[in-house]
């Protein structure tokens, strides 16, 4: 029943035959390129140099890496074929034939965005707003182009929420703060100065 709903919703959202030109290019850009806001944003946070920005960047990085690790574990334990493997709909984005559940792109956007949203850094919360705002667009684009099912995005939200609860524990936050201090120490050794 759930799989039938997943398939029917996918067919409703998936692009029709003949998608090409600027429409294909635009949706592909959303599906593939917006994810690069994550490393770019975290780099800006770190380079701004304030302690709360650096802590926020490290916390978000840790959340993203844990979330992607959880996705890999889920994929090893339960393989869910992508639509093109199952011969469903139209596919416009070349992709390896691995498990579709959950979506790594949306998991990363949500886990990093949610982690940043729960920090003391104003700049981090602004970046979080951008990442959380674009995550539904990326989710839609990846379904539209035929590489994910809708429930893959629900799974991504579930993983990101679970990881957020983990990194927001006292132990999780303390570990992230210590990691930020270690990275800052290495930065100071490499560049010969302490950042503010």
HELIX and SHEET records of a PDB file:
HELIX    1   1 UNK A    2  UNK A   13  1                                  12    
HELIX    2   2 UNK A   21  UNK A   32  1                                  12    
HELIX    3   3 UNK A   36  UNK A   48  1                                  13    
HELIX    4   4 UNK A   51  UNK A   77  1                                  27    
HELIX    5   5 UNK A  104  UNK A  117  1                                  14    
HELIX    6   6 UNK A  122  UNK A  144  1                                  23    
HELIX    7   7 UNK A  150  UNK A  167  1                                  18    
HELIX    8   8 UNK A  170  UNK A  191  1                                  22    
END                                                                             
